Amino acid sequence: MRVTEYFEKAKGDTLVSFEVLPPLKGGSMQAIFDALDPLMEFKPPFIDVTYHREEFIYKRRASGYYEKTAIRKRPGTVGICAAIMHRYGVDAVPHLLCGGFTKQDTENALIDLAFLDVQNVLALRGDARKFEGKFIPEPEGHHYASELVEQITDMNKGKYLDELVNGDEATKTNFCIGVAGYPEKHFEAPNLEIDLRYVKKKIEAGADYIVTQMFFDNQKYFDYVDACRAAGINVPIVPGLKPLTKLYQLTSIPRLFHVDLPEDLVKAVTKAKDAEGRRRAGIEWCIAQSKELKERGVPCLHYYTMGDSSTIHQIASAVH
């Protein structure tokens, strides 16, 4: 079933969903199952599976030449989605990136997903490689998420890259397309108004719903929804949530995700006497966030598990 159909079927009730990371190179699918098994009691209608492009380093050899070596490679998101759907009977939402994919790579991935009856995707530009100062697309790849959305929409209409297969007999896919939104704006956008123009472009290209970047101040989400509506963006906007549970995250989260941390949250974490106290402070903050969002009738609470399903389980248990 399409993600937006789940929202419609819920008739105003707030759903819950989770996002998981594929295991690192050498890891097993059992790690995913171990993380998801305790969360299935909350009956998530869909589970997101992230995708991370390969990362490389260049080692200098004795000859003076540099050797390109992969240091980060994750198993296929497509296969993980199939395993999740088979084990739990819930829909999987694979993330698709511009970065690391040519247009042909994207089409091949979408064909595989359609064969598996995956009906939902989250279309993202993706981040720049660590050694690049800005995002650089693959040759023959997409520069922007809106272009990726256009390609998926074309396939929903039966339009493929190879003109020879287009026409009345071409198989039409049926993907529900999610995209990212940034309540505190994307860090590359000069201001929120311009950021919303890009969001609207993704919706006009065929996107069906928005999932937000994590935030820790609900008012920023509410203001973002109001700004989207004023800009003519009327699709469902799902809040993305992640608890802050460790002291180092006070600096790493703002640096990596470009979000602000409320003063009260920072005080609660720094005043805690030990690691468990800091973890509890972050959990209580996320619980309060979740309850307020649920009371305001958001379509779904989307939790970024980040490999810490036990913490997410505590939060979901208190809210649902």
VEXNUMI-763816 format. One record per residue (C-alpha): residue number from 1; residue in three letters; chain; x, y negated, z negated. Coordinates in pm, 1 decimal. Each point is the difference from the previous one (the first is absolute). Last residue first. Example, Ala and Ser with C-alpha at 12.3 -4.5 7.8 and 13.67 -1.06 7.14 Angstrom:
<rs>
R  nr rest kette        x        y        z
R   2  SER     A   1367.0    106.0   -714.0
R   1  ALA     A   -137.0    344.0    -66.0
</rs>
This chain:
<rs>
R  nr rest kette        x        y        z
R 320  HIS     A    163.2   -491.6  -2194.4
R 319  VAL     A    200.5   -276.4   -161.0
R 318  ALA     A    177.0    165.3   -293.9
R 317  SER     A     60.9    325.3    186.6
R 316  ALA     A    123.5   -190.9    304.8
R 315  ILE     A    263.4   -176.0   -210.4
R 314  GLN     A    124.6    313.4   -173.1
R 313  HIS     A      8.7    188.7    331.4
R 312  ILE     A    199.6   -281.2    160.2
R 311  THR     A    262.1     36.1   -271.9
R 310  SER     A     17.9    377.5     51.4
R 309  SER     A     15.4    -42.5    379.7
R 308  ASP     A    334.5   -179.5     -3.3
R 307  GLY     A    147.2     70.3    347.3
R 306  MET     A    -74.2   -351.1    126.2
R 305  THR     A   -369.4     48.9    -91.4
R 304  TYR     A   -124.3   -307.6    186.3
R 303  TYR     A   -361.4    -13.0   -116.1
R 302  HIS     A   -286.4   -110.5    224.9
R 301  LEU     A   -308.1   -113.6   -187.6
R 300  CYS     A   -289.7     10.0    244.4
R 299  PRO     A   -288.4   -208.1    133.2
R 298  VAL     A     44.8   -283.1   -253.0
R 297  GLY     A   -314.7    -57.0   -206.2
R 296  ARG     A    100.5   -278.9   -239.0
R 295  GLU     A    -28.9    240.7   -292.8
R 294  LYS     A    245.3    230.3    176.7
R 293  LEU     A    248.3   -282.2     38.9
R 292  GLU     A    -31.7    -86.1   -368.0
R 291  LYS     A     45.9    360.6   -105.6
R 290  SER     A    301.6     50.0    226.2
R 289  GLN     A    182.2   -308.4   -123.7
R 288  ALA     A    -59.5     97.5   -362.7
R 287  ILE     A    130.0    350.0     70.4
R 286  CYS     A    301.6   -147.0    180.6
R 285  TRP     A     85.5   -216.3   -302.0
R 284  GLU     A    -43.5    292.3   -239.1
R 283  ILE     A    233.9    211.6    212.2
R 282  GLY     A    265.3   -271.6      8.2
R 281  ALA     A     -9.2    -44.8   -377.5
R 280  ARG     A     11.9    376.8    -51.7
R 279  ARG     A    312.7     30.6    214.6
R 278  ARG     A    166.5   -277.7   -192.5
R 277  GLY     A    -85.9    169.9   -327.7
R 276  GLU     A    133.7    329.8    128.8
R 275  ALA     A    327.1   -166.3     99.7
R 274  ASP     A     49.8   -157.7   -341.6
R 273  LYS     A    -92.1   -291.4   -226.0
R 272  ALA     A   -247.8   -171.4    231.1
R 271  LYS     A     41.7   -379.1      1.5
R 270  THR     A    142.6      0.7    353.0
R 269  VAL     A   -297.4    188.3    145.2
R 268  ALA     A   -272.2   -204.5   -166.6
R 267  LYS     A    180.4   -326.9     76.2
R 266  VAL     A     35.5     89.0    368.9
R 265  LEU     A   -367.3     90.4     19.4
R 264  ASP     A   -105.4   -323.8   -166.5
R 263  GLU     A    220.4   -203.2    236.0
R 262  PRO     A   -165.6    147.3    309.0
R 261  LEU     A    236.8    172.1    243.8
R 260  ASP     A     29.5   -149.1    347.5
R 259  VAL     A     28.7    205.6    317.4
R 258  HIS     A    274.0     19.1    262.5
R 257  PHE     A      7.1    380.7     22.1
R 256  LEU     A    371.3     72.4    -36.6
R 255  ARG     A    117.0   -296.9   -205.0
R 254  PRO     A   -318.3    -52.7   -202.5
R 253  ILE     A    -14.5    375.9    -74.4
R 252  SER     A    371.6     34.3    -79.8
R 251  THR     A     19.7   -277.8   -259.3
R 250  LEU     A   -265.3     96.5   -253.3
R 249  GLN     A     35.0    353.3    135.7
R 248  TYR     A    322.5     37.8   -201.5
R 247  LEU     A   -206.4     19.2   -321.4
R 246  LYS     A   -205.3    298.9    108.2
R 245  THR     A   -375.4     66.1     22.1
R 244  LEU     A   -149.6   -245.4    248.3
R 243  PRO     A   -317.4    165.6    119.1
R 242  LYS     A    -82.4      8.7    372.7
R 241  LEU     A   -321.8   -113.2    163.9
R 240  GLY     A   -118.2    -55.8    357.1
R 239  PRO     A   -331.0   -184.2     29.8
R 238  VAL     A   -218.7    110.3    293.7
R 237  ILE     A   -138.5   -269.9    229.4
R 236  PRO     A   -305.3    111.7    199.8
R 235  VAL     A    -35.1   -183.5    334.7
R 234  ASN     A   -134.4   -356.1     21.8
R 233  ILE     A    291.5   -211.1    120.7
R 232  GLY     A   -159.6   -324.9    118.0
R 231  ALA     A    263.7   -233.1   -146.8
R 230  ALA     A   -229.0    -91.5   -289.7
R 229  ARG     A    -43.8    371.3    -69.1
R 228  CYS     A    376.5     50.5     -6.3
R 227  ALA     A     48.9   -297.0   -234.0
R 226  ASP     A   -266.0    134.5   -238.1
R 225  VAL     A    165.3    343.0      2.7
R 224  TYR     A    336.5   -161.4    -70.9
R 223  ASP     A   -141.6   -203.3   -287.7
R 222  PHE     A   -139.4    317.5   -156.0
R 221  TYR     A    332.8    178.7     46.3
R 220  LYS     A    200.3   -288.8   -150.2
R 219  GLN     A   -248.4    -13.9   -285.4
R 218  ASN     A     79.4    363.5    -73.7
R 217  ASP     A    354.8    -86.6   -108.2
R 216  PHE     A    235.4    297.0     23.1
R 215  PHE     A     12.3     52.3    373.6
R 214  MET     A     84.4    296.5    220.8
R 213  GLN     A    -23.9    -54.1    376.1
R 212  THR     A   -354.8     13.4    123.8
R 211  VAL     A   -186.1    260.3    200.2
R 210  ILE     A   -208.4   -143.7    285.3
R 209  TYR     A   -282.4    154.4    201.8
R 208  ASP     A   -119.2     75.3    353.3
R 207  ALA     A    285.2   -114.5    224.8
R 206  GLY     A    -98.0    -49.3    366.8
R 205  ALA     A    219.3   -268.7    156.3
R 204  GLU     A   -225.9   -266.6   -150.9
R 203  ILE     A     82.5    139.8   -343.8
R 202  LYS     A    373.5    -10.4     71.3
R 201  LYS     A    -28.5   -357.9    128.4
R 200  LYS     A   -189.8    -90.9   -315.5
R 199  VAL     A    292.8    120.8   -208.2
R 198  TYR     A    239.9   -204.2    212.9
R 197  ARG     A   -211.0   -311.9    -43.8
R 196  LEU     A    -19.6     78.1   -372.5
R 195  ASP     A    379.4    -28.3    -25.4
R 194  ILE     A    -21.2   -343.1    162.4
R 193  GLU     A   -238.6   -120.2   -268.4
R 192  LEU     A    197.1    171.7   -276.2
R 191  ASN     A    317.3   -196.3     66.6
R 190  PRO     A    338.3     24.7    177.0
R 189  ALA     A    -53.2    372.2     68.3
R 188  GLU     A    308.0    220.3    -43.4
R 187  PHE     A    -83.8     87.9   -361.3
R 186  HIS     A   -344.2    122.0     97.1
R 185  LYS     A   -256.8   -196.9   -193.3
R 184  GLU     A    -71.5     14.8   -376.7
R 183  PRO     A   -319.9    197.8     62.9
R 182  TYR     A    185.0    194.1    273.5
R 181  GLY     A   -202.2    217.8    233.5
R 180  ALA     A     94.2    327.0    168.9
R 179  VAL     A   -193.1    177.8    273.7
R 178  GLY     A   -251.7    283.6     20.0
R 177  ILE     A   -120.1    156.3    321.5
R 176  CYS     A   -281.6    254.3     27.9
R 175  PHE     A    114.2    232.4    274.9
R 174  ASN     A   -243.7    167.8    236.3
R 173  THR     A    206.5    113.4    297.8
R 172  LYS     A   -143.5     -4.7    352.0
R 171  THR     A    100.6    285.3    227.5
R 170  ALA     A     52.7   -115.3    357.4
R 169  GLU     A   -260.0    140.3    240.7
R 168  ASP     A   -162.6   -333.0     89.1
R 167  GLY     A    332.5   -163.9     79.0
R 166  ASN     A    355.0     -8.3   -121.6
R 165  VAL     A    232.9    297.3     41.5
R 164  LEU     A    186.5   -138.7    302.5
R 163  GLU     A     41.9   -339.2   -167.1
R 162  ASP     A    253.9    148.1   -237.6
R 161  LEU     A     -3.5   -224.7   -306.4
R 160  TYR     A   -342.9    128.4   -100.6
R 159  LYS     A   -348.2   -155.1     10.6
R 158  GLY     A   -278.4    224.9   -128.8
R 157  LYS     A   -179.6   -279.1   -187.5
R 156  ASN     A    126.4    119.2   -339.2
R 155  MET     A    338.6     20.8    173.0
R 154  ASP     A    -25.1   -371.9     78.5
R 153  THR     A    -85.2    -73.6   -362.5
R 152  ILE     A    314.8    183.2   -111.2
R 151  GLN     A    208.7   -203.6    246.0
R 150  GLU     A   -162.1   -325.5   -110.4
R 149  VAL     A     66.1     80.6   -366.4
R 148  LEU     A    368.4     47.5     81.8
R 147  GLU     A      3.5   -338.9    172.3
R 146  SER     A   -162.2   -158.1   -307.1
R 145  ALA     A    269.0    162.1   -215.5
R 144  TYR     A    262.4   -207.1    178.4
R 143  HIS     A    313.1     54.5    208.2
R 142  HIS     A   -108.7    327.9    154.4
R 141  GLY     A    245.3    240.1    159.7
R 140  GLU     A    151.0     31.9    347.8
R 139  PRO     A    344.5    -48.7   -154.1
R 138  GLU     A    -54.4     45.1   -373.6
R 137  PRO     A   -108.2   -304.3   -191.5
R 136  ILE     A    236.8   -229.4   -192.6
R 135  PHE     A   -121.5   -129.5   -335.8
R 134  LYS     A    236.3   -257.9   -144.6
R 133  GLY     A    339.7    -17.4   -168.3
R 132  GLU     A     87.7    354.8     95.2
R 131  PHE     A    214.3    229.3   -217.5
R 130  LYS     A   -289.9    103.7   -220.8
R 129  ARG     A   -220.7     78.4    297.4
R 128  ALA     A   -285.2   -244.1     43.7
R 127  ASP     A   -331.7     88.1   -151.8
R 126  GLY     A   -306.2    157.5    154.3
R 125  ARG     A   -241.7   -136.1    259.4
R 124  LEU     A   -289.7    187.3   -150.3
R 123  ALA     A   -303.2    190.0    130.0
R 122  LEU     A   -181.0    212.8   -258.5
R 121  VAL     A   -162.2    299.2    165.6
R 120  ASN     A   -333.1    179.9    -29.4
R 119  GLN     A   -175.7    278.1    189.8
R 118  VAL     A    239.3    291.6    -46.2
R 117  ASP     A   -165.3    283.2    189.8
R 116  LEU     A    329.7    191.7     32.8
R 115  PHE     A     -4.6    -44.4    378.8
R 114  ALA     A    -62.0   -372.2    -58.3
R 113  LEU     A    310.3    -18.6   -217.7
R 112  ASP     A    213.5    165.8    267.5
R 111  ILE     A   -133.0   -239.6    264.3
R 110  LEU     A     67.6   -294.1   -231.4
R 109  ALA     A    360.4    111.6    -51.0
R 108  ASN     A     51.7     36.4    376.5
R 107  GLU     A   -144.7   -345.6     61.7
R 106  THR     A    224.7   -153.3   -263.7
R 105  ASP     A    310.8    165.7    142.4
R 104  GLN     A    -99.0   -129.1    344.7
R 103  LYS     A    -34.7   -353.5   -134.7
R 102  THR     A    347.8     34.2   -149.1
R 101  PHE     A     23.1     63.1   -369.5
R 100  GLY     A    265.7    -77.1   -262.3
R  99  GLY     A   -167.2   -318.1   -119.3
R  98  CYS     A   -354.3    -40.8    131.0
R  97  LEU     A   -124.1    217.4   -280.9
R  96  LEU     A   -281.5    249.2    -46.1
R  95  HIS     A   -123.9     89.9   -347.1
R  94  PRO     A   -194.8    321.3    -26.8
R  93  VAL     A   -346.3     -3.8   -157.6
R  92  ALA     A    -99.4    346.5   -119.4
R  91  ASP     A   -361.3    104.7    -37.6
R  90  VAL     A    -89.2    236.7   -280.3
R  89  GLY     A    -42.4    378.5      8.8
R  88  TYR     A    260.8     48.0   -269.3
R  87  ARG     A    243.3    256.8    136.8
R  86  HIS     A    -65.8    -28.3    374.1
R  85  MET     A    -28.0   -378.9      1.6
R  84  ILE     A    318.1    -35.6   -204.0
R  83  ALA     A    194.4    242.4    222.5
R  82  ALA     A   -113.4   -176.5    318.9
R  81  CYS     A    100.4   -336.7   -141.1
R  80  ILE     A    341.9    138.6    -92.1
R  79  GLY     A     45.7    128.7    354.4
R  78  VAL     A    -73.7   -341.1    150.6
R  77  THR     A    222.1   -179.5   -252.0
R  76  GLY     A    297.9    198.4    126.4
R  75  PRO     A    272.6     67.3   -254.3
R  74  ARG     A    207.1   -296.8   -118.9
R  73  LYS     A    344.6   -106.8    110.5
R  72  ARG     A    236.1   -217.3   -197.2
R  71  ILE     A    376.3      8.5     27.9
R  70  ALA     A     28.8     48.9    377.2
R  69  THR     A    361.1    -37.6    116.8
R  68  LYS     A    129.1   -218.1    285.6
R  67  GLU     A    375.3     48.0     45.1
R  66  TYR     A    218.8   -305.3     44.1
R  65  TYR     A    316.1      2.4    211.8
R  64  GLY     A    338.2    -81.8   -149.6
R  63  SER     A    148.1    339.6     83.2
R  62  ALA     A      8.8     86.2   -368.4
R  61  ARG     A   -378.4    -34.1    -10.8
R  60  ARG     A   -201.1   -294.0   -131.1
R  59  LYS     A   -333.7    105.6   -138.7
R  58  TYR     A   -309.7   -181.3    124.8
R  57  ILE     A   -306.0     31.9   -219.9
R  56  PHE     A   -346.1     99.4    107.6
R  55  GLU     A   -361.5    -21.7   -111.0
R  54  GLU     A   -286.6    188.5    159.6
R  53  ARG     A   -338.9   -164.8      7.6
R  52  HIS     A   -230.8     34.3   -296.1
R  51  TYR     A   -355.3    125.3     33.1
R  50  THR     A   -263.0    -11.2   -271.6
R  49  VAL     A   -277.5    251.5    -56.9
R  48  ASP     A   -334.4   -144.4   -104.9
R  47  ILE     A   -257.1    218.5   -172.6
R  46  PHE     A   -371.0     -0.3     77.4
R  45  PRO     A   -333.8     68.2   -169.4
R  44  PRO     A    165.1     -4.9   -343.4
R  43  LYS     A   -189.2    234.3   -233.7
R  42  PHE     A    134.0   -123.0   -336.1
R  41  GLU     A     78.6    359.7    -97.7
R  40  MET     A    238.3      4.9    297.6
R  39  LEU     A    259.9   -199.3   -191.4
R  38  PRO     A    138.8    296.6   -196.1
R  37  ASP     A     73.8    194.9    321.6
R  36  LEU     A    144.7   -298.5    188.2
R  35  ALA     A    349.0    -21.6   -147.4
R  34  ASP     A     57.3    375.3    -15.9
R  33  PHE     A   -135.8     31.6    353.0
R  32  ILE     A    243.1   -260.7    130.8
R  31  ALA     A    293.6    169.4   -173.9
R  30  GLN     A   -117.4    333.2    140.9
R  29  MET     A     53.4   -139.2    348.5
R  28  SER     A    371.2     45.3    -54.0
R  27  GLY     A    301.0   -229.0    -22.7
R  26  GLY     A    316.9     32.7    209.9
R  25  LYS     A    -37.8   -342.1    155.6
R  24  LEU     A   -211.9   -204.8   -236.6
R  23  PRO     A   -356.9     96.8    -72.6
R  22  PRO     A   -273.4   -198.0    177.0
R  21  LEU     A   -128.0   -285.1   -218.0
R  20  VAL     A   -355.7     -2.9   -126.6
R  19  GLU     A   -282.8   -253.8      9.3
R  18  PHE     A   -313.2     50.9   -204.8
R  17  SER     A   -370.9    -71.2     30.4
R  16  VAL     A   -283.4   -101.6   -232.0
R  15  LEU     A   -353.7    -96.5     98.2
R  14  THR     A   -196.7   -294.2   -135.6
R  13  ASP     A   -376.9     38.4     31.0
R  12  GLY     A   -164.5   -244.8    238.4
R  11  LYS     A   -188.7    246.5    213.5
R  10  ALA     A    266.1    274.1    -17.6
R   9  LYS     A   -107.1    119.3    346.6
R   8  GLU     A     99.7   -331.8    154.1
R   7  PHE     A    344.2     11.0   -157.3
R   6  TYR     A     46.3    362.4    105.7
R   5  GLU     A   -103.5    -97.3    352.5
R   4  THR     A    270.0   -266.7     -2.2
R   3  VAL     A    261.7    267.0    -67.4
R   2  ARG     A   -113.4    205.8    299.0
R   1  MET     A   -114.9    356.8    -67.4
</rs>
